[in-house]
Amino acid sequence: MPSRTRDRTIHSGEPNAMLPPGDARTDDVPADDDASARRPRVVILVDNDVRRDSRVQKQARSMAEHGWDVRVLGLAPRGETARWEIGGAQVRLLKVTTHRRPYEARSPRWRNPLAFGSQERERQQQLAADRRRADVTLRLARARNAALAKDRTLHRAQPVSQLPRRALAKALGDLVGLRSRATESVRRKRRTQTAPLDRAATWFHVKVRGPKAWRQLDSHLWDFEAAYGPAIDKLRPDVIHANDFRMLGAGARAKMRGVMQGRKIALVWDAHEFLPGAKPWNDHPRWHVAQMAHEREFAAYADEVVTVSGELAELLVERHGLSRTPSVVLNCPTIATDDGSARPGVRELCGVGPETPILVYSGSPSRQRGLGTVIEALPALPGVHVALVVAVPESAPVVEVVERAQELGVADRLHLLPYVAPEHVVEYLSSADIGLIPIQHFPNHEIALITKFFEYSHARLPIVVSDVRAMSSQVKATGQGEVFVADDVADFTRATQAVLADPARYRSAYDDRVPLSDWTWERQAEILDEVYRTGVRSLNGPS
């Protein structure tokens, strides 16, 4: 049975909770919300649009297959709400309204007396200055025309009567400009939080309020509560599965509201990464410290914790004082059965024959994923094509690599391909020659085997991976690929050429050295199902 984290919350309500059909418990279940007439309900929370999150999609589908009533709540992009189903699971995207941080809405005048009190006041003053200038220009033109009618030799002169008005308009315009610059200076300091007062405030909140400091440092986390909280409560879940750190607070608060109503809710926290070692998602200087405080406060409410690697599990134990090691649910692919449907693979979409080498990269194209190294190496790899399987080909990182490929004269060998459903990824990738993981060195990149690693493995592709710790160690142990020094174009070229020179040698590792039978989502789903059941049982004490 998977290990569990400690439960430091207070539980109340009926003595028995529901479990899916087939569990050993046969006690009666609570009657609230006609609970006896329905399957136990799991609400999966995620802070994205679900469509590009294969882990969440696999959670939803597989847990519905295991007998749970699964509802997924995700984040609507651009506020465009939607509903659909994944297998037997229902998905709903919620609109999250982002409000200004309190200090952003505060008048800047107390920081700089010259600043305007509000954006509306600034706009009105700028409009007034423009109108004064236009009016003075009109008056001056009329005066010149009048003077010209009397004496054509005065057509270049400026009537003395308009000098005071013009001087006043200029002075007032200059003052508005000065005040606008002062206002923008305050706004810039608030955005960057570099002023001594801002740094002192951040230090004070972290030192004095500790885990609760996120309330002052990033009030945007409350915006998730406003959207997700009522939706969770309406669904009356038996289990809440909170994916990653931003959903943890919404799940914990919903759990405790259930306590107040006499209902028991098991909270499962799915930690995707080690937050202190993560690259910040937001350039706001308070964002990272706020997320860490938020996670630290609400980690204590989780009945069960799952994560993506054993090393990350140990880090979570150390950071949050967990009494039990989190269960590991790897980001493995679903192994789809052959339904006889013909689907094009990457080679067919690239439009090249079997003799053309194809390197495939599948997943996020963010800059820290090292795609620049691949493009820089293409001139030294004549005849080799690269397929980038990305969700948003117009995103800035993708545009950058395309432009660089054009500069290097290799754009005809670069192909942008679309995502496919998670259960078809392995088949989709299998016609390539090498799977690429050119990822850069960041703490979180060192500790886990990421989704594409397992997808490439099941596609039986030799893997060329940078020397990040966990994946490079695995590749060296099994011989399923080559390792290169991250960001080193020459070493990437060497590793790629080595694989292309003898691909059968690396593919042979999949015959007996790579544990493919364990690296399937079907196996991981069994672990996750038991985590849910264990979480529900933990609310009731010994059976």
C-alpha angles and dihedrals in degrees: 000000000000117000118252139216121242120268112228097171130099115251127201139158133068116004097236132053131198127265128187119265113285098038117127094241114094101171121129117274129225116278098216114123086009086289093170089063097055141054117260108276127231120194112200114202124201133164097222138064094272092225093093098035107091093179093058092043090053091046091053097046097042097045090051087053089052091059104266124131097236125200120177122203115195140167119272111228111233088356094291102144119204144171131208142138133256107199103306094340124100119223127200127179117212129209111238114199111209114215128199117265111257094248090049090058093047118102112265092214094090088060094044121011091207093059121100116254094231142004090250091055090049092051092049092051092048090050090049091052091050091050092050091052091049092048093049090049090052093048091047092051092051092049091050092049090051091049091047091054090057100039125006091203089070096060092109096044124100112229109245091223091069097050097088092047092048092047091050092050091050093048093049091046091051090050091052089049091050092049092047090054090049090050093049090048090057091047092050092051090049091051094048096034089212099131115106090243092054094047090048091050092051091049091048095051093047095046098041104033098031113184090005091061092094089078090070098029100051116010089173087087087071089060089068090052092053091055104033102034099069091041092053093047092050091055092052095211128201091204129027115200107198113195115210130338104301093057094048094082094048090050094047094050091048089051092053093047086056089054090054089053094048094253127128118225124179113218116210115190116202107201108200097181145007100263099205088057097043124110105246114257090210130047093219105117093225096048100086097044090046093053091049091051091047092051093047092053097049102035087084091065096061116108090193133017126200127181142173104257142021093241092053089049090057092048090053091051090053097044100044101029094242114181093210131041114253118250115255117233107180123215092246125157127253111251104225121206117237108263094180094251117139112228126177117244130210093273093054092046091050089053097227133127129246092266093063115091113233125195112198130202117187125188142025113008095204115147095253089061090078102235089144089068091056094050093047089054096052096087087059092049103062115197094012117126128204124212117198112198102200136158098220112033091179093059117121097250091051092047089051094054092045091052091048091050088053091051090051093047095241101105091112088065096051119087129187111210131184130246121260131203113291093247091057100045097095093052090044094055099039097089092063123093102223135020113219129216104167092162121163127236112277124143093250092048090059100058111051145051101237128218097264091052090063093041092053090047094054089046084055092233121156106245126225105197135172119246096270107146109247100037096041090050091051093049092048091049096050101030091228094137149338132285125219134183109269115255091008107126095189093050091046088053091050093050093047093049090049092056095044090051093060112010094161090064092060096039090055089070088075091062096071114339103063116071096226093157090064093042097073130107089229088066092043090050090059089056093048092048090053090048089056092048092046091050091052092047092049090065092061101046124225114353 
